[in-house]
Amino acid sequence: MVIVSVTPEIGIDELKMYAGGLGVLEGDKLFTAGEIGLDYWALSLFYRRGYVKLRFNGVEPVLEPERQVSSVLAKLQPWDEFTVTLKGEEVVVKPLVYPHKTARAVLFEAVCPQWARNLTDRVYMADTLENQFLVYAFLAKSAAVFIKDFIGLENVSVIDLEEAHTALLLTALNINERARIVIHTPGPWGHPYFPGGLIAREFGLFLGDNVSLTDYALSKLGRGIVVSKKQEEIAKKLFSKYADKIISITNGISLERWMDARLLEAYTKNTLSREMVVNVRMDNRSKLVSYLKSIKSDLVVDDKPIIAWVRRLAKYKRPYFIARFIEENPDVKAVFVLGGKPHPKDSDGLNYARRFRDLHLKINHVVYVSDYDIPAARTILRGSDILLFTPFSGWEASGTSFMKALVNGVPVLSSRDGAALEVIEDNINGWFFGEDIRDFINIYDDPKSKEIDEKEYSEFKEKLLEAIDMYYSDKEKYWEISFNSVLKTPGKVDMRRVLGRYYLEAGLK
């Protein structure tokens, strides 16, 4: 079986080719596919200047391009160049290959002309609608050539289109019988519309005046996959015309990539003990404290619990919950680690960054990790004492940060959303707050969303204070929940299970 996954972004450790959860997930798929011997190709784009590096002038965010690390770039193997046509001009494409055992990520670099090079300068940073379209037209045309001429379409068993942005490949290559679309978000940013004239100009096919790529893909393909059981129910409402095509395969993580090697070995050999979990947790906590002090040298931690909220800074993830909690409880005995980057055009996200930075400057026991990346995530998700996972119910397609914390023995306080409902057991390996909402509420315009927020914030605050109190007054119960997190989670979130469902179970090929 030869497997192809086409994705707008992919997170490969220090290589700056991703902006958020989709990229990290696709990186986990790549690494696990290589570990289990799948003939796996992840096709994406080479972004010379990454995504966003965040620094501050006081509390004002300054967003700059990232810098690729030369030692990491040296791992990319250039393959033979080829050409595609965009805007009626020839564009030279260089495939850069990152191998991991039997799996490979192929990053397409636009070599020339200069305007084409500029298209893929940074991930999700196109300045006009036409340029945004051209980014994904370039990916589609490059992927089509690479599949035909380098892999061989006749050799390919299945092609997964990660998000609707990649659905333009359906207009460039006849793959309807072997392709599926994987929908990673219910949010509107994951379901782009493009003018039919642009599609006709580049692919010679008029699909209508204003084309939804999600609808187009679902109309052409036999299967649409969403990434948690709850999201299947929501997606079937959002795309009711294609409800019979939609199934769920819940996301997971690469245990080798995210789980402490000592815990993974003990879990695999069935030799886990509470004492071992405590020892590993305390060691990872010590590493996290050192990391935090490298950011804020006067930080005082002592025996206070370290509580982390680390996500992409977006409204639906509700970073304002933890910010409000800290503002209302400035004397609470805990250290708060805040992390995440906003998109430069997201005014909400930029305001959250300002708010986090202000808390960092004013309160000693608050640390804002503004340059949050994969190495920082490993340190924080292994070393914290409690992770907060707070999306507005119905908006989180899956989420994986909570999985990474749980497999390392870090309990999670979570809203009732995404894949958390399939992994967390209340008061066993974590805690829940809020409602399990199965409708997609417009959090930008519907006044009901504010009512829900107020009600759920009160419960969030109460549950978090109870968890902090447990950390101090009932260590036995806290460490029982921590131990259960390691014991119960890996089997549910192992990426091997996910890839097995994607590629090995009958009826899904």
N, C-alpha and C positions, 0 to 999 in steps of 0.2 A: 504494500500500500504506500503510495506517494501522496503526501498531504501538503497542500498549499494554504497558507493563511495570509490574506492581504489586509494590512492594517495601516492607518494613518500615522501611527507612532509605535515605538517599541523601546522599553526601558532596559538597557544593558549596563547595569552598574553605573560606572562613572561617565559613560558615553551619554552626551546630552541630546537624546533623540526622543524625549517624551515630555509631556506636560502634566500628566496625572495618572489616574488609576488604570485607564485602558492600556497605556504604555507599559506600566509595571506588570499588569496581568499578562500581556503578550510576551514580555520577557520571561515570566515564570513558565508559560507554556513552552517556550523555546528550550529553556534549560531542562525541564522535565522530559520533554520529547527526546532530547539527546540522551538523557540518563536511561530511558527505557528502550532506546534503540529504534525510535520511529524515524522514517525517512521524511523529514519535516522541513518545509521551506517557509519562512516568514518574510514576506515581501513588503518593504516600507520605503521611506525616503531618508536621504541623508541631509540633515539640517546642520549647516556649517556653524551657526551661532546659537544652537540649542533653543531654549525657551526664554526664561526670565531669570536673571540674577537680581535679587532684591536687596537694596541697601536703603539707608535713610538719611535725610537731612533734617535732623530733629525728629519730628514724627511724620514728616512728609516722605512717602515712598518714592524712591528713584529706581525705575526698572530698566535694567540694561541687558544686552545680550550676554549669553553665557560663553565661556571659553572652553573649547574642546581640549582635552588633555592629550598631549602628543603621544605619551606612552600607551594610552588606550587606542588612539587612532592607528598606532602601529600594528594593532591586532587585526585590522581590516585588510582583507586580501583583494586587490583590484582584479577584476575579470575583464574580458574583452569588451571594448566599447561598442555601442550600436547607436542608431539614430531613431528618433520618433519625430513626428510633425506636429507642431503647435502653432496656431495663428498663421498657418501657411508657411512656416519656416522650419528648417531642419534643426533639431536640438540634439546635441551629442550627449549620450547617457553613459555614465561609468557605473557598473555594478560594484559595490564594495561589500565583500562577504565576511561575515563574522561567524565562524564555525563553532559549534559545541557538540563534539562527538558526531552523532548521525544527523543532528539538526543544524540548520544554517539560517542566519538572518541575512537578507540581501537588501542593502540600502542603496537606492538609486540616486546618484549624484548628477545634477544637470551641470555639464561642463561648460557649454557655451550654446548660444550667445549670452551676453551679460544679463539681459532681461529675464532669461530663463533661470540663470543662476540665482537671481534675486528672489524668484518665486519660492524656493525652498531654503531661504536663508534661515528662517526660524519657524518652529512648529506653531501652527494656528495663529500666524501673524499676518495673513494677507491683508492688504490695505484697501482693496476694493472687492466687490462681489465677483467681478470678472476674474480677478487674480486668484480669489479663493477657488473659483471653478477650475482655473487653469492648473492649480496645484494638484487637484484630484484627477484632472484629465491627464496630466503628466504621469501620475502614479498609475492610472489605468492603462495608458498606452505602453509605459515601460514594463509593467507587469505582464501585459499581453505578449510583448516580444520575448520577454525572459521565459515565460511558460512555454511558448511555442518553440523557441530556438535553443534554449539552454536546458530546460527540464524535459520538454517533449509533452505536449498536451495529451498524447495517447498514453503516456505513463501515469498521468495524474488520476487518482481515485476520487478525491474530494477537494473542493476549493471553498474555503470559508471567507466571506466578506465581512470584515470586522467594522461595524457601523455603516450607515448608508453612504458615507463619503466615498466608499470604495465601490459602490454599485455601478459606477460608470464603466467598470470592467465588463459588465454585461453587454455594453454597446460596442466594445472593442473585440470581444472574443466570444465564440459560441460555446458557452459553458453552462447553459441553463439546467442541463440534466445532471450535472455533478456539483453545482454550487449551492450554497446556503447563505443567508444573511444572519449575522449575529448582532442583535440589538443590545447595546450596553447601557442605554439610558432612556428613560421616558422624556427627559428634558428636550426642549425644542432645538437646542444646539446640536443634538444628535440626529436631527431629521431635516437636513437642509433642502431648500428649494432653489432651483436654478432656472434661468430663462431658457425656454426651449430653443431659442435661436442660437445660443451658445453651444448647446448639445448638438444641434444640427450642423453648425459650422465645423465642429471638431470631429464628429463621428458620423455625419451624413445620415442622421436619423432624427426626424421631427416627432417628438413625443407629446407635444402640447405647448401652450404658452408659458406656463410656470409649472415646473415638474418637481414633485416630491420624490426624492430618490428612495425613501423608505417604501412608499407605495409602489413605485416602479419595480423595485426589487421583489417585494412580496407578490406582485402580480405575475412576475416572470418565473419565480422559483417555487419549488415544492415545499420548502421548509424555511421557517423563520425561528431562530433560537433566541430566547431571552435567558437571563443569567441568575434567576432565583425563582422559586415556586410562586411566591407572592407576585413577582413581576409578570409572571405568565398571566395571572388573572387580570392585572391592570392593562397589559399590552393587548389582550383580547378585547378589552373595551375601547382602547385608543385606536386599534386597527381592526374594528369589528368585521369588516368585509373579508378579512383574511384570518379570522380567528381559528379556523380549522387547520391552518398551516403552522400555528405557533405552538411550540413546546418549550419547556424550560430545562436547562442543564445548569445547575448551580455552580457558581465560580468556586475556585480553590486557590491554593498557593503552593509554591515549590517549598517543601519542607527543608530540603537541603540548603536553600537560599535564605530562609527566614528563621528557622528554628535553631536554637542553640545546639551545636553538634553533640554536646554531652547529653542533653535531654533527648535528642533524636535517637542517639545510640541506645540509651536506656529504654526508651519507648519501644524501639524495634526489638530489643532483646527481652522485653517484658520484665525489666528490673527496676522500674521507677519506684522511688520511695519518697515520702514527704520530706525526709531529711535532705535527700539529694536535691529536690526541687528548691527547698529553702536555701541551700548552699549556692546553687547556681544562680538563683534569683538575686541573692545578696552580692555575689560577684558582679553580675551584670548591672546591678544598681550602682555599685562603686564605680564602674566604668562610665555610666551615665553621669554621675555626679562630677567626675573629672571633665567630661565633655561639656557639661553645663557651665562649669567654672571657667572653662576656656572662653566662653562667650560672655560670662558675667562674673568677674573675678571676686567680687564681694558677696556672692551668693552664700547664704547660710542654710544648710540643709539639715544637719544633725539627724534626728530620728524621725523627721516629718515625712509623711507619705508623699511620693512624687506622683502627681496626677497630670495626665497628658491629654491634650486635645490637639491632634495633628492631622490635618486634612487639607485638601485643596480649599482655598478661601472662596466659597460660593454660598449664596443665600440659602439654598435648600439644605445645606449641611449644618446650618444654624450655629455658626461660631459665636453669635451674639448670646447664646445660652451661657457659655463658660465666661465670657467677658462680663456679663451682667452678674453672674454669681460672684466673681472676684470683686467687682465693684461694691456689691451689697455686703460682702463678707471679707473685708480687707484684713481682718485679724485672725482668720481661720488658720489653724496650725497645719499647713500643707504647702508644698512647693508645686507651682503650676508651670507646666511646659506647654507652650503654645507654638504651633508650627504650621506653615503653609504659605503658598504664594497666590496672589490674585492674577487674573488675566488683566493686562494693561487697559483693556476697554471695558472692564467690569467695574462700574462705579461702586456697587455694593462691596465687591471684594476689596477694592482699594480702601474703602472706609473701615472694613474689618482690620486690614493691615495697620491702618493708623491707630485704631483702638487698641490692638494688641501691642503695638510699639509704645503707646502711651502708658499702658499698664506695666510693661517691661521697665520703663524709665522711672516710674513713680513708686513701684512696690518691689522690695528686695526679693521676695519669694516668687516672683513671676519672671520667667525667661521666655522670650520670643525667639524661636529659631526661624529666622526669616528665610535663610537659604536652605530650606528643607528639601533633601534629596534622598536617594536610596541608602547611602551609607548612614546618614543621620537617622533615617527611619529605622534601620536595624538597631542602632544603639538605643533609641528612645523606646521602641516597641518591646525590646528585651528587658530594659532596665527600669521601666516605670513600675509603680505599684497599683495604679488604676488607670485604665484607658477609657476615655469618653467617646461615645459614638452616637451622634445626636441628629441624624437627618430628619427632615419633615416627612412624616409617614406617607408612603406612596411614591416618593421621589427617588429613593435610593434603589437602583437596580439590583445591586448585590452588596457591594462593599467588601473589602478584604483586609483592611487595617486591623479590624477586631480579631480576625482569624490569626494574624501574625502575632498579636499580643497574647491571645489565649494559648497558643501552642508553646509559648514561653512562660506560662504560668502567671500571666498578668490578667486579673479579672477585668471585665468590661461592664460599664454602665451604659446601656443602649436603649435608644428608642425602638419601637416595634416596627422595624422596617427591613427591607432587603433580605439578605441571607442570614442575618442575625437571628431571625425567627426559627431557622433550621438548625442553629448551632448552639445558641445560648439557652441555658435552662435557668430560670429565675431563682436566685438564691442558692444555686448549685455550683455553677461555674461563672456566674456573673449576675447582673441585675437588669431588669427592664423598668422603663417608665413610659407613660403615654399610651395613646390609642393605636390600635392596628387598623389604620384607615385603608380601605380598599378602593377608593375613588381617587382620581388624579385632580387634586384641588389646585387652582391657580394661586400660587403663593404671592404673586405680584399684584393681582387685582381683586381677588375674592376676599371680602372683609372677614369671612369665616376663618381664614387662615390665622388672623390675629387673635381671634378668640381661642383657637386651638393652641396657639403659641403660649398664651397667658396661662391656660390651664395646665399645659404640659410643662412649662417652666417651673410652676409651683411643685409639681411632682418630682421633676428633675432635681430641684434644689433639696427637697426633702430626702430623696434617695441618696444623693451625694453626701449630704451631712451624715446620714446613717452609715454609709460606707466608711467615711472618715472616722466616725466614732468607733466602728467595728475594728478598724486598723489599730486604734489605741487601746480599746477596752476589752476586745474579744479576739486576741491574736489566734487562738485555736480555731475559731470559725473562719477568720480571714485566710489562714493557711490551708484550711480544708477546701475553701473555694479555689484558692490558687492551685492546689494539687489536682482538684477536679478539672481545672482548665487544661492542664497538660494531659491528664488521663483520658478525657472524653473528646477532645477536639481533633487531634491529628487525623484520625480515621475518617472524620467527616469532611475535612477540608483539603486533604492530600490531592495535589494536582494530578496524580496518577489516576485517581477515581474520575476526575473531570475528563481527562483525555480518553479514558476507557469508554465513557459515555459518548463522547464526540465521535470516536473513530472505530471502536471495536464492537459495540453492541449491534445486534442484528437490527436492520431497518433504518439505521442512521448513516450508513455509508453514502 
